[in-house]
Amino acid sequence: MNITLLVFFHSIDDAKQELMSKTYQSDIRPVVGDIIHDPGFHPKFHNGYEVAKVTIDYSNNECLVSLAPLVVELHEISFEEYQEHLAAHGWKSVEREK
């Protein structure tokens, strides 16, 4: 099954925000409350992400996993650095409808 992780992050100082995703192929389905690790999660921005919501689409063999940060932005690296760090580890920006 395709497991697509979704992470929304923002900067408190200048109101920047971003939604990014990364897809894994796995038979293990996360559940609410699980803590997800990924090399793209920089410890100087957040100290981890918890599964907040799981949506399963059996017709497309897909599982969407919304993640919530465990702490508010730590300000040790910039928003842009974090965005680049995620992208360097396979995360992609998600276009949001207006």
Secondary structure as UniProt FT lines:
FT   STRAND          2..10
FT   TURN            12..14
FT   STRAND          17..25
FT   TURN            32..33
FT   STRAND          35..36
FT   TURN            39..40
FT   TURN            43..45
FT   STRAND          49..57
FT   HELIX           58..60
FT   STRAND          62..69
FT   HELIX           79..88
FT   TURN            89..90
FT   STRAND          92..93
//
